[in-house]
Amino acid sequence: MTFNWCDLDDKAVTTARLLALDAVEKAGHGHPGTAMALAPLAHLLFNKVMRHDPADPNWLGRDRLILSCGHASMLLYAQLFLNGYGLTLDDLKKFRTLDSLTPGHPEFGHTKGVEMTTGPLGQGLATAVGVALANRYSHGLLQPELSQSQGLFSSYTYVIASDGDLQEGITSEASSLAGHLKLDQLIVFWDDNQISIDGDTNRAFTEDVKLRYQSYGWTVFKVETAPSGSLVPQEIYKVIEKAKAQSGPCLIQLQSQIAWPAPNAKGTAASHGAPLGEAEAKATRELLGQNPEETFQVSPEVLDYTRESIARGKSFRAQWNEHFEKWTKAHPEREALLARLLKKELPADLAKSLPQYELASEVSSRKASGQALNALAEILPELIGGSADLSESNQVALKNSKSMQAKGSLVSDGDIYGRYLNFGIREHAMGAIINGIALHGLLRPFGATFLIFSDYQKPSVRLAALMGLPSIYVYSHDSIGLGEDGPTHQPIEQLWSLRAIPNFAVIRPADANETAAAWLEILKQKKPAALILSRQNLLTVTSPEIALANLSKGGYILSEGTGTPQAILLATGSEVALAIKAQTELAKENISTRVVSLPCLEWFDAQPEQYRESVLSEAITNRVAIEAGSGIGWHKYVGSKGFVFELNDFGLSAKPIQIYSRFNMTVEKIVEKVKAGL
């Protein structure tokens, strides 16, 4: 695009600055400083740089802008209003109020034009790496004969990040991987205003960020600021054009003055997270040539000017559609694949591709997971992911796929469009990156590590649940059953901490057949999920047919004793086999029991009450829950008269059978408790 800047651009920037100021002032809380200072950048991106269509915020060919510093949400909301995304002036006046379209931090799926839910610093930038990665893979999958800059996926991912974002460890992890992969079409604007809540960033942040990012493999630019302290749009535009000519990701350093041009508040930490105050707000309006007594001023000429984005968006779409139509005629099979991916549909009879396991065979659920994943990957090219340097341990390696690497990489199985992702030892970034892949819209991403390290990923997992993304978190080494690695690696509280997250499914399969069925159900549900897997071999206690028919219910009667049950044994994962063995022993004493497998409590809780009652009959109060971890949530299922086999310690370094015995998680102890409850 040709750069032109006129008086109306200046007026639009002034309007955006004051909308941010006024919205925060009216709300009585918020973060005005960054939104005011970066108004020239935001206007430039939306009106001079980005290829976007306000009429269709989800257009596949769009450039994406991720506001990593989500506290500066009015920076984004002002542009969504001015550019015609559907926000109204009344919406801006309702900033940070109940049920408004302008919450304190941007929320994906809530406000049109918001590319992701941001708030926790660093998440936006790290997630953007996943978006750019998905864009590259999608290009390789659907249009590899062209360079990416010439194809359907030539769009850019732009990020606005603060000093705080760059201090967070997750951005270091993600930026390191982005540099290693030489991800093109990823441009990050670093707002180096040297202000954080505690004051000058020199208190804690004095490293040479430029050298750090250059060492990651990024190209770094710096834009000079005007003597007045304002950003210079023409200089930013020049640097953006230079960045687009580079290979690999780019970081653009902007040294804005926070809250510019407020006469007393600019450059102060106070302007970061609080209203400027009535007197300062009036002084700022007057300084910018506006009526100091009037708030939310938007002239018709400014709105007409910025709403030209709608016509430009239509033009962008027409150009892209012309290319798309030529592509569909030349590649009908690829077009059919893209159509399926856009609809998020799965091929028919996918269950037939799953591996099957014989009853009484012994297979670890991590191994069964890897076999199911590879079988599905042969049919589903949209399955993409990897492990945080634990491919063999997690068993998620895609055996017939190459590793994504930078062009020219010496890695023997590497390819620029590879679908297996070597995340390195970067669990935190991996969580955000698979969210970014999911946000891109076409792919189904997974990332694997040990369950104990899910603690590194909680912010990303929580955001996946908040956004409703179909991200798949694979966690192996699920309990004390991993054995000799000891307490540091044996997860105790992690299962229930994950289960506490709303809109998030935690699936701990009982055996290999439940594991294979779990993969299929996760893909069908299209929601965020964690798959919890064993290191040790598990006795196969379900048939393929039973698992496929029942796993989607989250819980079901796996084995019913003869006659009326006198007790119910509830279990997940490796402990289901313990329950089955205890049932057998109790039957020898003419004590009839029901064994219930509960692989996913979230799915079970979503079932109709009648079904749940048929499984966990209220009339049977003698219930025993068995899970090799914290029992904090099991009392809901066993009732006041039930008993929970649980761990209130961190585990031991020993053989699994010895650890289970030490913590009284044995068939003998289960039998004792059932009999005691009769």
Steps between C-alpha positions, in 0.01 A plus 500: 500500500617852424558716805293814515440701814265796514327728744219250547751239613622737770141568603424128511801440725391782729152350512638158592721646776209683658261207468745298709535780751124558526404132525738439789393824666132406477560147627706632790772242442707358217826562316499818291872569457604241242177536302559873468869474412461226239198649322713597196625141466153350527354744247789434264451124518125502449493769232834480316658160555274207581296303253172450683126506441275649771201335331653156565738502798565126452607519136773239448723733300512780757799641680467453873579745778549357848508746787733319738475782753130437544469758777521763223173366360365845411779523242330216316138588579541852362621362168226235483246779545662741256557235234148363502528164677165549670594672823305818566581812694262376768709182526807712572305690763419166666869408525567249780132474599276196538410323173671762283683420177798688642625303801816603684716263293413388145306174479502274196152409376344778704595806294530487121854570386669376817744231388563348843426541867793683653573603853783294649807675364706304248214276391414712197848503353553129570163409350577711192796272434248217472284701260798568274606136523150385402504739207824345375379143539165577335683649203719190470196277523288682244725708272864389527580567134504877566704704741286584803510871423319433170234261622174480689688507830709809434344680796704651783470455872562828681547527874502802729701411808605694808812498717305270729439249220870482426587445865279191524684171452241363260596758236865400525408136439265578211727758340794260513301235314366753247855610425618141469223425251555833320127564499417748229217752509522552877562862605503607865483863611674544833367804686818587686349777713708397804198516730341226706267510798791527743651789307806523274587160351866567590404370843495146361547492121831623362608226261574572135178376342629571151797269545282237663260491206782509248648197675164325455526560126265798473561814298469802729413856395471816704268790412602843615242704690425867429663754736155568642471138613240395244543206265562588134270291275708551186811366673311200632365429153849507348622249756201272444583491129860409585379228737283349229806465279679288761487125545410384847324685782557870570492712814434872462598714798282803566591740780165658567428736786217351702182715513636745240405789474338540846686802641568360847429127472716415197803293582372408846428160654173641635359518146557130444209359695272778621286782362685827446244694699248761392738796498770317302241364257369850430852635458582222254189562290578869488862431404376289209268773379178344625225635721634432850148459640377249243581127517489227233536748215491339154452726200302363202792572266737289711252213519436514125873495440581206726197305380663493156657183640174327409542579130870410513410171666259421219778570251746279691245221502434534128872468419541202732185333367626531144816315597294249700272419207796431271648277769180301549476426128861384489484299824150363567625239750675763707195723480288215636745459788493873576120497494498217753753678722302824493187313605702313765353173380658156538502229232236231534580167667806638675453243778593222258856632487557464874716219637325231705630308800405158637360461848765414761783629284733747671581829329589838647247768414785724371590229247137449401463876465796518264362218288156661481650841423710362216204312355288814506782714362511286187144615426501847657769730361369771732643317802820686584704513816785360697666470835714709735807286436326183621392340173595147602366540852169649385482268196359777279760489223329496159689219333419587139539874535796734488606743767430868431834675463630816340577498130852370453505319835751217536253292703474178299124460530428872488277685259377859495141368485546210741209415728690363797610776736814467707408755765820447694486529876243776484181371665371849577531626143373171357169552677454845346629398156246219459232754597626722219485212254141437607414870471619505141189299428587201282709261706471271803813546713639289783790548736642240736699494822486333843190563711713650778611773256143602426568754775723685253206522261206603718466855358487363145266215593272746676494728195424204271198427720400866516513529121350156435792399278538139384850474648608151607735472797658156527641415843678172564659362820171554676551371855716324757492221243794659323716365781864569558512861380349581836302782662624780272345326201198330655189718454271508802292819486517561124192303397263696720665831424429434131148378574432827681532693172156568345434388141796261510479122468748284688505142369688226684433176310490164674681310228611494137151475352368789705806698392433445131134592550608810692698633205198461276264666746736793561512564126122478475438738790718780354567638849811529716601179671776330692580135437660341807717196429693236689864413472446144627309228318129480576284190492248526216161480670272634224424374153534743207122495461433579867753784501367661181141469615552643848803724528314804368271477804795564730399220735324167465444162662794292389424188699183405692508227758237230541187618676434839656826693550597549863771748415629711214870524416586819310838537332698663221810405309724228637281464808208358300682168475543505879124545534431207266734276701337610825158422352619148423627448854180632653293272279676203662336612824161546330528878513367644177658825378474735205816634339464843340766638271503881512754610239360855476305654784414809292330291233326288763367806682355624170285187459126504584420443866319177417813354343724610787258342747507174304877489545538637853175392661414708806366188668853357509679705763796267539725658239877490475698729267851400397746737335874528556499870577331762711144409592382856548209479258391139531264549794244644258477155342530269801264694729522548875515126571755415235877466517776642281834330444725800454853629542587771746871473442736569210586140418820299522791384287444128465339239280135580430370190677692600813364856493141384453544265794657767723201728438247221563373507144466125463229246426511382861440848641217567253331175605536598867334839442210353303432246773528766770234704323245219473 
